[in-house]
Amino acid sequence: MNLLIHAGAALALYGVVRRALRLARPAPGWAERADGVALACAALWGVHPLTTGAVTYIWQRAESLMGLFYLLTLYAALRGWTDRQARWTVLAVVFGALGMASKEVMVTAPLMAAAFDWCLTSRRPRELLRQRWRLYAGLASTWCVLGGVMAMRRAFAPVKFYAWGGTSWGDYLATQAAVIAHYITLTFWPRGLCFDYNWPVADGFGAVWPQAAALTALAAVAAAGVARRRAWTLPLVWFFVILAPTSSIVPRPDPAFEHRMYLPLAGLLAAVVLGVTHLAARRERWRRARAAAIVAVAVLAVATARRNRVYGSEFTMWADVVAKAPHNLRAWNDLAVALSEEGAAEAAQRCYGEVLERVRPDTEAWLARPAEERGGALVKDSAPYHFYRAHVNLGLLLETQLSDPAAAAEQYRRALRVRPGDATVRAMLERARGAAEAATKGGKDGSG
């Protein structure tokens, strides 16, 4: 299903680029080259390894599904502008509503449709509103769908999309300067892909000012291009606008995830293809341009095939993560779980040891304080949470696979120091104590 969704999205991207180039006002010749440029954009994006986070990882189907509806919304809008048929307006609104129900990033789709209309056509604002008001009113109404979905999610799981209180908006924005620069690097050199970065939050802009300055300049170019209705800036606008909900000022628990680049990646690749096409047209070197595109597609396809091997099992995935992000306590815990499920108990025990050794002294000092002084609930994915989780899981490992209930009981006791009110762990502690006492009594009886 994920592959079918991705294939459909690639076809929709082909249609969007092809229609946009045929509709564009600028230099002559682009309409004739629209098919080839669109094919290159769709092929490069379709096989790029950076999309594996949204395609191969099944849980991120929401990202790829949203991407499909996002592209179909724009395609239907473009068809409506050229064919002047009401059904395309209706389809654009329907696809927009389906995208809003898929994932929150779809919130930017009406804005991107307006940017395309503004940059690709020569009509004045009043004329655009007079001719397209039904389309834009319909697309704006789909925000109500998104609002309803978010309200339901907030009611059933009152945690997340709006904001996360663990980071200030300024520090999160500074962090995103380094994260987005990393995304751009992976676009052109997709090595070092990581499923779970656990990217550290920056302490202000001091450490990331070069990336922040470069991205600010690039965003200024995109903004100036839109203001002057320059169609060539649309790929840059695409990149920044679609990343904005997750990679700007609204803090998220995890600053970096590769699946967030699923749609923005298409904008960067389109910018490259358009640039190469422009140079090839000036120097009349079409064969070299085509050969370069074919080689790039082949290389990216091989890289994607290799990357997909990492998704073959939980062990290979988490082993890859800890090799690339050894500071990631969550990954060490999950690698230990994967090893224990495969029966490698001693290796799993060493991984839990890595978690406990990597807990910083200030966290250990905080945990040493009485629970009533620490106050508040244990924050998921915090260092104390991983400390607690490692002790609980290590206790289970010692109890069930290594047959050492006494050592397991000690791990449960340490976990209860972090979360004293956990009734489940307390019951596990009593069970381990009983097993240890029975083993001790049995050993005495046997020796007697």
VENDAUR-V176396 format. One record per residue. N is the residue number from 0. RES is the residue in one letter. SS is DSSP state (alpha for helix, beta for strand, coil for the rest). OMEGA is omega in radians with two decimals (NA if undefined). D_CENTER is the distance of its C-alpha to the mean C-alpha in Angstrom with 2 decimals. Layout:
n=[N,N]
res=[RES,RES]
ss=[SS,SS]
omega=[OMEGA,OMEGA]
d_center=[D_CENTER,D_CENTER]
//
This chain:
n=[0,1,2,3,4,5,6,7,8,9,10,11,12,13,14,15,16,17,18,19,20,21,22,23,24,25,26,27,28,29,30,31,32,33,34,35,36,37,38,39,40,41,42,43,44,45,46,47,48,49,50,51,52,53,54,55,56,57,58,59,60,61,62,63,64,65,66,67,68,69,70,71,72,73,74,75,76,77,78,79,80,81,82,83,84,85,86,87,88,89,90,91,92,93,94,95,96,97,98,99,100,101,102,103,104,105,106,107,108,109,110,111,112,113,114,115,116,117,118,119,120,121,122,123,124,125,126,127,128,129,130,131,132,133,134,135,136,137,138,139,140,141,142,143,144,145,146,147,148,149,150,151,152,153,154,155,156,157,158,159,160,161,162,163,164,165,166,167,168,169,170,171,172,173,174,175,176,177,178,179,180,181,182,183,184,185,186,187,188,189,190,191,192,193,194,195,196,197,198,199,200,201,202,203,204,205,206,207,208,209,210,211,212,213,214,215,216,217,218,219,220,221,222,223,224,225,226,227,228,229,230,231,232,233,234,235,236,237,238,239,240,241,242,243,244,245,246,247,248,249,250,251,252,253,254,255,256,257,258,259,260,261,262,263,264,265,266,267,268,269,270,271,272,273,274,275,276,277,278,279,280,281,282,283,284,285,286,287,288,289,290,291,292,293,294,295,296,297,298,299,300,301,302,303,304,305,306,307,308,309,310,311,312,313,314,315,316,317,318,319,320,321,322,323,324,325,326,327,328,329,330,331,332,333,334,335,336,337,338,339,340,341,342,343,344,345,346,347,348,349,350,351,352,353,354,355,356,357,358,359,360,361,362,363,364,365,366,367,368,369,370,371,372,373,374,375,376,377,378,379,380,381,382,383,384,385,386,387,388,389,390,391,392,393,394,395,396,397,398,399,400,401,402,403,404,405,406,407,408,409,410,411,412,413,414,415,416,417,418,419,420,421,422,423,424,425,426,427,428,429,430,431,432,433,434,435,436,437,438,439,440,441,442,443,444,445,446,447]
res=[M,N,L,L,I,H,A,G,A,A,L,A,L,Y,G,V,V,R,R,A,L,R,L,A,R,P,A,P,G,W,A,E,R,A,D,G,V,A,L,A,C,A,A,L,W,G,V,H,P,L,T,T,G,A,V,T,Y,I,W,Q,R,A,E,S,L,M,G,L,F,Y,L,L,T,L,Y,A,A,L,R,G,W,T,D,R,Q,A,R,W,T,V,L,A,V,V,F,G,A,L,G,M,A,S,K,E,V,M,V,T,A,P,L,M,A,A,A,F,D,W,C,L,T,S,R,R,P,R,E,L,L,R,Q,R,W,R,L,Y,A,G,L,A,S,T,W,C,V,L,G,G,V,M,A,M,R,R,A,F,A,P,V,K,F,Y,A,W,G,G,T,S,W,G,D,Y,L,A,T,Q,A,A,V,I,A,H,Y,I,T,L,T,F,W,P,R,G,L,C,F,D,Y,N,W,P,V,A,D,G,F,G,A,V,W,P,Q,A,A,A,L,T,A,L,A,A,V,A,A,A,G,V,A,R,R,R,A,W,T,L,P,L,V,W,F,F,V,I,L,A,P,T,S,S,I,V,P,R,P,D,P,A,F,E,H,R,M,Y,L,P,L,A,G,L,L,A,A,V,V,L,G,V,T,H,L,A,A,R,R,E,R,W,R,R,A,R,A,A,A,I,V,A,V,A,V,L,A,V,A,T,A,R,R,N,R,V,Y,G,S,E,F,T,M,W,A,D,V,V,A,K,A,P,H,N,L,R,A,W,N,D,L,A,V,A,L,S,E,E,G,A,A,E,A,A,Q,R,C,Y,G,E,V,L,E,R,V,R,P,D,T,E,A,W,L,A,R,P,A,E,E,R,G,G,A,L,V,K,D,S,A,P,Y,H,F,Y,R,A,H,V,N,L,G,L,L,L,E,T,Q,L,S,D,P,A,A,A,A,E,Q,Y,R,R,A,L,R,V,R,P,G,D,A,T,V,R,A,M,L,E,R,A,R,G,A,A,E,A,A,T,K,G,G,K,D,G,S,G]
ss=[coil,alpha,alpha,alpha,alpha,alpha,alpha,alpha,alpha,alpha,alpha,alpha,alpha,alpha,alpha,alpha,alpha,alpha,alpha,alpha,alpha,alpha,alpha,coil,coil,coil,coil,coil,coil,coil,coil,coil,coil,alpha,alpha,alpha,alpha,alpha,alpha,alpha,alpha,alpha,alpha,alpha,alpha,alpha,alpha,coil,alpha,alpha,alpha,alpha,alpha,alpha,alpha,coil,coil,alpha,alpha,alpha,alpha,alpha,alpha,alpha,alpha,alpha,alpha,alpha,alpha,alpha,alpha,alpha,alpha,alpha,alpha,alpha,alpha,alpha,alpha,alpha,alpha,alpha,alpha,coil,coil,alpha,alpha,alpha,alpha,alpha,alpha,alpha,alpha,alpha,alpha,alpha,alpha,alpha,alpha,alpha,alpha,alpha,coil,alpha,alpha,alpha,alpha,alpha,alpha,alpha,alpha,alpha,alpha,alpha,alpha,alpha,alpha,alpha,alpha,alpha,coil,coil,coil,coil,alpha,alpha,alpha,alpha,alpha,alpha,alpha,alpha,alpha,alpha,alpha,alpha,alpha,alpha,alpha,alpha,alpha,alpha,alpha,alpha,alpha,alpha,alpha,alpha,alpha,alpha,alpha,alpha,alpha,alpha,alpha,alpha,coil,coil,coil,coil,coil,coil,coil,coil,coil,coil,coil,coil,alpha,alpha,alpha,alpha,alpha,alpha,alpha,alpha,alpha,alpha,alpha,alpha,alpha,alpha,alpha,alpha,alpha,alpha,alpha,alpha,coil,coil,coil,coil,coil,coil,coil,coil,coil,coil,coil,coil,coil,coil,coil,coil,coil,coil,coil,coil,alpha,alpha,alpha,alpha,alpha,alpha,alpha,alpha,alpha,alpha,alpha,alpha,alpha,alpha,alpha,alpha,alpha,alpha,alpha,coil,coil,coil,alpha,alpha,alpha,alpha,alpha,alpha,alpha,alpha,alpha,alpha,alpha,alpha,alpha,alpha,coil,coil,coil,coil,coil,coil,coil,coil,coil,coil,coil,coil,coil,alpha,alpha,alpha,alpha,coil,coil,alpha,alpha,alpha,alpha,alpha,alpha,alpha,alpha,alpha,alpha,alpha,alpha,alpha,alpha,alpha,alpha,alpha,alpha,alpha,alpha,coil,coil,alpha,alpha,alpha,alpha,alpha,alpha,alpha,alpha,alpha,alpha,alpha,alpha,alpha,alpha,alpha,alpha,alpha,alpha,alpha,alpha,alpha,alpha,alpha,alpha,alpha,coil,coil,coil,alpha,alpha,alpha,alpha,alpha,alpha,alpha,alpha,alpha,alpha,alpha,coil,coil,coil,coil,alpha,alpha,alpha,alpha,alpha,alpha,alpha,alpha,alpha,alpha,alpha,alpha,alpha,coil,coil,coil,alpha,alpha,alpha,alpha,alpha,alpha,alpha,alpha,alpha,alpha,alpha,alpha,alpha,alpha,coil,coil,alpha,alpha,alpha,alpha,alpha,alpha,alpha,alpha,coil,coil,alpha,alpha,alpha,alpha,coil,coil,coil,coil,coil,coil,coil,coil,alpha,alpha,alpha,alpha,alpha,alpha,alpha,alpha,alpha,alpha,alpha,alpha,alpha,alpha,alpha,alpha,alpha,alpha,coil,coil,coil,coil,alpha,alpha,alpha,alpha,alpha,alpha,alpha,alpha,alpha,alpha,alpha,alpha,alpha,alpha,coil,coil,coil,coil,alpha,alpha,alpha,alpha,alpha,alpha,alpha,alpha,alpha,alpha,alpha,alpha,alpha,alpha,alpha,alpha,alpha,alpha,alpha,alpha,alpha,alpha,alpha,alpha,alpha,coil]
omega=[3.12,3.13,3.11,3.11,-3.12,3.10,3.08,3.12,3.11,3.08,3.11,3.08,3.08,-3.14,-3.13,-3.11,-3.13,-3.14,-3.11,-3.14,3.11,-3.13,-3.01,-3.13,-2.91,-2.92,3.11,3.10,-3.10,3.14,3.12,-3.13,-3.02,-3.09,-3.11,3.13,3.14,3.12,3.13,3.13,-3.09,-3.12,3.14,3.13,-3.08,-3.08,-3.08,-3.11,3.13,3.11,-3.11,3.13,3.13,-3.08,-3.09,3.09,-2.94,-3.08,-3.12,3.02,3.10,3.14,-3.11,3.11,3.06,3.13,3.10,-3.11,3.09,-3.11,3.10,3.08,3.14,3.14,3.13,3.11,3.12,3.10,3.12,-3.14,-3.08,-3.08,3.13,3.11,-3.05,-3.09,3.14,3.05,3.11,3.14,3.12,3.14,3.13,3.12,3.10,3.12,3.11,3.08,3.12,3.11,-3.10,-3.12,-2.99,-3.13,3.12,-3.11,-3.09,-3.05,3.10,3.12,3.12,3.08,3.11,3.12,3.09,-3.12,-3.10,-3.04,-3.03,-3.10,-3.08,-3.08,3.09,-3.11,-3.14,-3.14,3.10,-3.12,-3.13,-3.09,-3.01,-3.02,3.12,3.13,-3.06,3.04,3.11,3.12,3.11,3.14,3.14,3.03,3.07,3.08,3.12,3.12,3.11,3.12,-3.14,3.11,3.11,3.12,3.14,3.14,-3.08,3.12,-2.94,-3.11,-2.46,-2.63,-2.95,3.13,3.12,-3.01,-3.07,-3.06,3.06,-3.11,3.13,3.11,3.13,3.11,3.10,3.11,-3.11,3.07,3.10,-3.12,-3.12,3.06,3.08,3.07,-3.13,3.09,3.14,3.09,-3.07,3.12,-3.00,3.02,-3.11,3.07,-3.06,-3.09,-3.04,-3.05,-2.95,-3.01,3.14,-3.14,3.14,3.10,-3.11,-3.04,-3.07,-3.07,-3.05,-3.05,3.11,3.11,-3.13,-3.14,-3.13,-3.13,3.09,3.11,3.14,3.11,3.11,3.08,3.14,-3.13,3.13,3.12,3.11,-3.14,-3.12,3.08,3.10,-3.07,-3.09,3.12,-3.09,3.09,3.11,3.09,3.09,-3.09,-3.06,-3.08,-3.08,3.08,-2.98,-3.09,-3.09,-2.98,3.09,-3.03,3.14,-3.05,3.04,-3.13,3.13,-3.09,-3.01,2.96,-3.07,-3.13,3.10,3.13,-3.06,3.12,3.12,3.11,-3.13,3.12,3.13,-3.14,3.10,3.11,3.12,-3.11,3.12,3.11,3.11,3.12,3.12,3.12,3.13,3.13,-3.14,-3.07,3.12,3.12,-3.06,-3.11,3.12,3.13,3.12,3.13,3.12,3.13,-3.14,3.13,-3.14,3.11,-3.13,-3.14,3.14,3.12,3.10,3.13,3.11,3.11,3.12,3.13,-3.11,3.10,-3.14,3.14,-3.05,3.13,3.08,-3.13,-3.11,3.13,-3.07,3.03,3.09,-3.11,-3.09,3.07,-3.10,3.14,-3.05,3.10,-3.00,-3.12,3.11,-3.13,3.10,3.10,-3.11,3.05,3.12,3.10,3.14,3.13,-3.14,3.11,3.09,3.09,3.13,-2.99,-3.10,3.09,3.10,3.12,3.11,3.11,3.07,3.06,3.09,3.13,-3.07,3.12,-3.08,3.06,-3.01,-3.14,-3.13,3.06,3.11,3.10,3.12,3.14,-3.13,3.12,3.10,-3.07,-3.10,3.09,-3.13,3.08,3.07,3.12,3.11,-3.08,-3.14,3.13,2.99,3.12,3.07,3.11,3.14,3.05,3.13,-3.10,3.14,3.13,-3.13,-3.10,3.07,3.06,3.09,3.13,-3.14,-3.08,-2.98,-3.06,-3.11,3.03,3.12,-3.06,3.13,3.09,3.10,3.13,3.11,3.10,3.11,3.11,3.13,3.09,-3.14,3.00,-3.13,-3.11,-3.03,-3.06,-3.10,-3.08,-3.13,-3.14,3.10,3.08,3.08,3.10,3.13,3.12,3.13,3.09,3.12,3.13,3.13,3.12,3.11,3.13,3.13,3.14,3.11,3.13,3.11,3.14,-3.14,-3.12,3.13,NA]
d_center=[19.09,15.59,17.55,19.70,16.99,15.52,19.14,19.90,17.09,18.50,21.93,20.99,19.58,22.93,24.78,23.13,23.81,27.27,28.27,27.09,29.10,32.11,31.95,31.51,34.59,34.51,36.26,38.10,36.99,33.32,34.15,35.86,32.93,30.33,30.19,29.67,27.05,25.06,25.42,24.23,21.08,20.24,21.24,19.31,16.04,16.88,17.41,15.00,13.45,10.15,9.68,10.39,6.99,7.39,11.16,12.60,10.66,12.68,11.10,8.19,11.24,10.68,8.05,10.64,13.47,12.59,12.40,15.77,17.37,16.25,17.98,20.86,21.44,21.91,23.98,26.21,26.71,27.75,30.07,31.56,32.40,34.24,35.71,36.55,36.23,35.28,33.44,30.59,30.21,30.16,27.57,25.30,25.58,25.10,21.91,20.70,21.56,19.85,16.58,17.06,17.62,14.41,11.73,12.40,10.87,13.94,16.05,16.29,17.82,21.40,21.13,20.05,22.92,25.27,24.20,24.93,28.21,29.20,28.66,29.87,33.00,36.07,36.80,37.37,35.27,38.03,38.39,34.68,34.74,37.97,36.80,33.20,33.49,33.05,29.73,28.33,29.87,28.31,24.80,25.25,26.43,23.14,21.77,24.15,22.31,19.07,21.25,22.86,19.76,18.45,22.00,22.21,19.03,20.40,23.71,22.66,19.97,20.72,17.74,14.89,13.44,16.24,16.02,16.10,19.40,18.63,18.16,20.12,18.71,20.45,19.03,15.45,16.23,17.84,14.98,12.74,15.56,15.09,11.30,11.67,14.71,12.97,10.59,13.96,15.65,13.44,14.19,17.83,18.00,15.29,16.74,15.45,12.08,10.96,9.20,9.48,10.53,11.94,12.35,15.73,16.38,18.74,22.21,22.76,22.76,25.44,23.39,20.95,23.52,23.56,19.88,20.36,23.55,22.24,19.33,21.86,24.26,21.85,20.91,24.68,25.44,23.11,24.68,28.15,27.65,26.73,29.68,31.94,30.55,29.60,27.74,26.53,24.19,22.17,19.55,19.00,19.02,16.46,14.07,14.71,15.14,11.95,9.90,12.47,11.50,8.51,9.85,13.56,15.94,14.57,13.79,10.99,11.78,9.09,9.06,6.64,3.55,4.38,3.18,3.31,6.43,7.74,10.44,10.94,11.75,14.64,16.13,16.45,17.91,20.21,21.44,22.38,24.10,25.98,27.08,28.35,30.07,31.78,33.08,34.23,36.07,37.87,38.97,39.33,37.45,35.76,36.29,34.47,31.53,31.39,31.80,28.99,26.63,27.80,27.43,23.90,22.88,24.72,23.24,19.61,20.56,22.11,19.17,16.90,19.71,19.86,16.19,16.49,19.32,17.14,15.84,19.55,19.92,18.60,20.93,19.78,16.08,16.90,19.66,17.42,15.14,18.31,19.82,17.13,16.43,19.80,19.41,16.78,19.12,16.77,16.46,20.26,20.93,18.92,20.61,23.89,23.38,22.68,25.80,27.91,27.09,28.29,31.43,30.85,31.95,33.07,29.89,27.92,30.40,29.76,26.01,26.79,29.21,26.53,24.67,27.97,29.03,25.91,26.37,27.71,31.33,30.58,28.50,31.40,33.85,31.98,32.01,35.71,36.55,37.81,35.29,37.10,36.63,32.88,32.40,29.35,27.01,25.01,21.50,18.90,17.05,19.76,22.06,24.87,22.77,21.98,25.67,26.73,24.58,25.90,29.45,29.20,27.74,30.13,32.91,32.07,32.04,35.39,36.86,35.94,35.63,37.61,40.33,40.63,40.71,42.20,39.32,36.89,38.73,38.30,34.50,34.54,36.78,34.40,31.50,33.80,34.36,30.76,30.87,34.59,34.33,32.32,34.84,33.08,33.16,36.70,37.74,36.25,38.25,41.43,40.92,40.46,43.50,45.55,44.64,45.47,48.77,49.63,48.95,51.09,53.85,53.79,54.10,57.08,58.72,58.32,59.80,62.67]
//
